């Protein structure tokens, strides 16, 4: 009989680019002086639609979600071994879709 993988709830939070800067980041960052990305309501809705698309395509289980101008919260139901890759994909793919929709060719991170 196969080992059963335990799934857990994880509170995932990530901030928009340069919106929260630690002393360590100030000291070592190449992005010094770049303005923080603070989303307006239209951008929040757009990014939420991208995240929703990824969640639906991958059959992810998100039990709660909130986007707040400079950060995102979600409750993810997943096994630990997949959690980090899921978060990487949500962040990376939503950024990619945002860039494509807005014809951004420069280096850009949400």
SERO-4910 file (N, C-alpha, C, O; in steps of 0.05 Angstrom, whole numbers):
BEGIN
 pado doro    nc1    nc2    nc3   cac1   cac2   cac3    cc1    cc2    cc3    oc1    oc2    oc3
  Unk    A     17    -24      0      0      0      0     18     25      0     37     27     15
  Unk    A     11     44    -17     27     69    -19     24     86      6      3     86     19
  Unk    A     45    100     12     44    119     34     25    141     27     25    152      5
  Unk    A      8    148     46    -11    170     41      3    197     47     16    200     68
  Unk    A      1    215     28     13    241     31     -6    259     46    -29    262     39
  Unk    A      4    272     68    -13    289     84    -14    317     71      6    329     66
  Unk    A    -38    326     67    -42    353     57    -49    371     81    -63    364    100
  Unk    A    -38    396     79    -42    415    101    -51    442     89    -48    447     65
  Unk    A    -61    459    106    -67    487     98    -43    504    104    -30    503    125
  Unk    A    -36    521     84    -13    539     87    -23    568     81    -37    573     62
  Unk    A    -15    586     99    -21    615     95      3    625     79     25    627     90
  Unk    A     -2    632     54     19    642     36     15    672     33     -7    682     28
  Unk    A     37    687     36     36    716     32     60    724     15     82    715     20
  Unk    A     55    741     -5     78    753    -19     72    782    -24     49    790    -28
  Unk    A     94    798    -25     91    826    -29     98    834    -58    112    819    -72
  Unk    A     88    857    -66     95    866    -93    124    877    -93    135    882    -72
  Unk    A    134    879   -116    162    887   -120    170    913   -105    157    934   -109
  Unk    A    190    911    -88    201    934    -73    182    947    -53    188    968    -43
  Unk    A    160    934    -48    141    946    -29    149    943      0    141    959     17
  Unk    A    164    923      6    174    919     33    204    914     31    212    894     19
  Unk    A    220    932     41    249    930     38    263    928     65    260    947     81
  Unk    A    277    906     69    291    903     94    318    917     93    327    926     72
  Unk    A    331    920    116    358    933    117    377    916    100    394    928     86
  Unk    A    375    890    101    393    873     85    389    878     55    408    879     40
  Unk    A    364    881     47    358    886     19    369    913     10    379    916    -12
  Unk    A    367    933     28    377    959     22    407    958     17    418    971      0
  Unk    A    421    942     33    450    940     32    459    926      7    479    934     -5
  Unk    A    446    904     -1    456    887    -22    440    888    -48    449    876    -68
  Unk    A    418    902    -49    400    901    -72    411    917    -96    423    938    -92
  Unk    A    407    906   -120    413    921   -144    390    940   -152    393    956   -170
  Unk    A    368    937   -138    344    952   -144    341    978   -127    319    988   -124
  Unk    A    363    988   -117    361   1011   -100    348   1034   -115    354   1039   -139
  Unk    A    330   1048   -102    318   1071   -114    294   1065   -131    279   1084   -138
  Unk    A    289   1040   -138    265   1034   -154    240   1038   -137    239   1031   -113
  Unk    A    220   1049   -149    195   1054   -135    181   1028   -129    181   1009   -145
  Unk    A    168   1026   -106    152   1002   -100    128   1000   -119    117   1020   -127
  Unk    A    121    975   -124     97    970   -140     73    969   -122     70    951   -105
  Unk    A     55    989   -124     30    990   -109      8    988   -130      5   1006   -147
  Unk    A     -9    968   -127    -30    962   -147    -55    979   -142    -63    984   -119
  Unk    A    -67    988   -164    -93   1000   -162   -114    978   -164   -108    955   -170
  Unk    A   -139    985   -161   -161    965   -161   -162    950   -187   -167    926   -188
  Unk    A   -158    964   -209   -159    952   -236   -137    931   -238   -141    909   -249
  Unk    A   -113    938   -229    -90    919   -230    -95    895   -211    -89    872   -218
  Unk    A   -107    900   -188   -114    879   -169   -133    859   -182   -129    834   -180
  Unk    A   -153    869   -196   -173    851   -209   -159    836   -232   -164    812   -235
  Unk    A   -142    849   -247   -128    836   -269   -110    813   -258   -111    791   -269
  Unk    A    -95    818   -238    -77    798   -227    -93    775   -214    -86    752   -217
  Unk    A   -115    782   -201   -132    762   -190   -143    743   -212   -146    719   -207
  Unk    A   -149    754   -235   -159    737   -257   -137    718   -266   -144    695   -273
  Unk    A   -112    727   -266    -90    709   -275    -86    687   -254    -83    664   -261
  Unk    A    -87    694   -229    -84    674   -208   -107    654   -209   -102    630   -205
  Unk    A   -131    664   -213   -154    646   -215   -151    627   -239   -157    603   -236
  Unk    A   -141    637   -261   -137    620   -284   -117    597   -278   -122    574   -285
  Unk    A    -95    604   -265    -75    584   -257    -86    563   -238    -82    539   -241
  Unk    A   -101    573   -218   -113    556   -198   -132    536   -212   -132    512   -206
  Unk    A   -149    545   -230   -168    528   -244   -154    508   -262   -161    485   -263
  Unk    A   -134    518   -278   -120    500   -296   -105    478   -282   -104    455   -292
  Unk    A    -94    484   -259    -78    464   -244    -94    449   -223    -83    432   -209
  Unk    A   -119    456   -220   -136    443   -200   -126    447   -171   -128    430   -154
  Unk    A   -116    471   -166   -106    478   -140   -129    483   -121   -151    490   -130
  Unk    A   -124    479    -95   -145    484    -75   -137    509    -59   -119    507    -41
  Unk    A   -149    531    -65   -145    556    -50   -171    561    -34   -192    564    -45
  Unk    A   -169    561     -7   -193    563      9   -199    592     16   -221    598     25
  Unk    A   -180    610     13   -184    639     18   -164    655      2   -141    645     -2
  Unk    A   -171    679     -6   -153    695    -22   -160    725    -17   -183    732    -13
  Unk    A   -138    741    -17   -142    770    -14   -118    784    -26    -95    776    -22
  Unk    A   -123    805    -41   -102    821    -53   -105    849    -42   -127    860    -42
  Unk    A    -83    861    -34    -84    887    -19    -63    906    -29    -43    910    -14
  Unk    A    -65    917    -52    -48    939    -63    -18    931    -64     -5    934    -85
  Unk    A     -6    922    -41     22    916    -41     29    888    -32     52    881    -27
  Unk    A      8    871    -29     13    843    -21    -11    826    -27    -34    835    -30
  Unk    A     -6    800    -27    -27    780    -32    -26    759    -10     -5    751     -1
  Unk    A    -50    751     -1    -53    729     18    -69    707      5    -88    713     -9
  Unk    A    -62    682     11    -80    660      3    -75    637     22    -54    634     34
  Unk    A    -96    621     25    -94    597     41    -94    574     21   -114    570      7
  Unk    A    -72    559     20    -68    538      1    -70    511     15    -58    507     36
  Unk    A    -86    493      4    -88    466     14    -71    448     -5    -78    444    -28
  Unk    A    -49    438      6    -30    424    -10    -12    406      7    -11    410     32
  Unk    A      2    387     -6     22    373      9     48    390      8     52    405    -10
  Unk    A     64    387     29     87    404     32    107    402      9    119    422      1
  Unk    A    109    379     -2    129    375    -24    122    391    -49    140    398    -64
  Unk    A     97    397    -53     89    413    -77     85    442    -71     85    458    -90
  Unk    A     83    450    -46     77    477    -39     95    498    -52     85    517    -64
  Unk    A    121    496    -49    139    516    -59    137    519    -90    138    542   -100
  Unk    A    134    497   -104    132    499   -133    105    512   -141    104    526   -161
  Unk    A     84    507   -126     58    519   -131     61    550   -128     51    565   -145
  Unk    A     73    558   -106     76    587   -102     93    600   -123     87    621   -133
  Unk    A    115    586   -131    133    597   -152    117    600   -178    119    620   -192
  Unk    A    100    580   -184     84    582   -209     64    604   -207     60    619   -227
  Unk    A     50    607   -185     30    629   -182     43    656   -186     32    673   -200
  Unk    A     66    660   -173     80    686   -175     91    690   -203     87    711   -215
  Unk    A    105    670   -214    118    673   -240     98    675   -263    101    693   -280
  Unk    A     78    658   -264     59    657   -286     41    682   -285     35    693   -306
  Unk    A     33    691   -261     17    716   -260     33    740   -270     22    757   -283
  Unk    A     59    741   -263     76    762   -273     78    761   -304     76    781   -317
  Unk    A     83    737   -314     85    733   -343     60    742   -358     62    756   -378
  Unk    A     37    734   -348     12    741   -361      7    771   -359     -3    783   -378
  Unk    A     14    784   -337     12    812   -333     29    827   -354     20    846   -367
  Unk    A     54    818   -356     73    830   -375     63    827   -404     64    846   -419
  Unk    A     53    804   -411     43    799   -438     19    817   -444     18    828   -466
  Unk    A      1    819   -425    -23    835   -429    -17    864   -433    -31    879   -446
  Unk    A      5    873   -420     12    902   -420     36    908   -438     46    930   -438
  Unk    A     44    888   -454     67    891   -472     92    902   -458    105    920   -468
  Unk    A     98    891   -435    122    899   -420    144    880   -428    143    856   -425
  Unk    A    165    891   -440    188    875   -449    212    877   -430    230    861   -432
  Unk    A    212    897   -413    234    900   -394    232    880   -372    211    866   -368
  Unk    A    254    877   -357    253    860   -333    232    872   -314    232    896   -308
  Unk    A    214    855   -304    192    865   -287    184    843   -269    182    820   -277
  Unk    A    178    850   -244    167    830   -225    144    842   -211    144    866   -204
  Unk    A    123    825   -206    101    834   -190    110    832   -162     95    838   -143
***
